[in-house]
């Protein structure tokens, strides 16, 4: 065997290895693939997530609609992010409690610990404070969505009044307008597919209201940033979004704002988590 032949064999082998490395990077480790993996969620709670693309959307309400704290309506630009498809469930939250030793939520359905209740694991967790929601999302490798992120995920880029469109809610679109019925009050994630948002996020109207990251101020929209706003720098109350099982029709509007102290916990407040998606340049 000639020396030239052996050299060609070595070079060919090295070129083949380089080729395989390039294929590996493009197919497995490319930023686009990594972003897609993040949006599908491989975090501790294994919750499915949906990527909300970067871009503009209409936030807030016009002069003829909504309440004063929802005005003025503005065009807001957000970077891409991912958000949980469903509200955090009792099963997911109890896994967090077991892993961290965090205090378990009160059982809203009857006596005894929540972990011993039958038929509630798939229901959204309630009786959680803002701090509980914050701690859970941090444990899961995520965070609470900002108020602007929550609203974009709920109403889409064109400013829908409700997640599904502009028409008042129907029973097949959301869990709303009922009295407390113990284990029959809340619904599991995805029970109302006709009520999904433009981005196919589920249950953003009714069922349970949701904690978000921002401090609440009634005039915060007036001077807020138009690019990736995060709300006031401090405050007393936190923003709550989405309406609950007890709210009437217009209380489920995607722009509607509610608020509560961060130690507040009720049978109608839960949450979902979000995650920043690094830009391709990062």
ABEGO torsion letter per residue (X at the ends): XBAAAAAAAAAAAAAAAAAAAAAAAAAAABAAAAAAAAAAEABAAGBBBBBBBBEBBBBEBBAABEBAAAOBBBBBBBBBBBBBABBBBAAAAAAAAAAAGBBBBBBAAEBEBAAABBGAAABBBBGBBAAAAAAAAAAAGBBBBBAAAAAAAAAEAAGBABAAEABBBBAAABBBGBBBAEAAABBBBGABAAABBAAGBBGABEGBBBBBABBBBAAAAAABBABGBAEBABEABBBBBGEBAABBAAAABAABBBBBBAABBBAABBBBBBBBBBBAAX
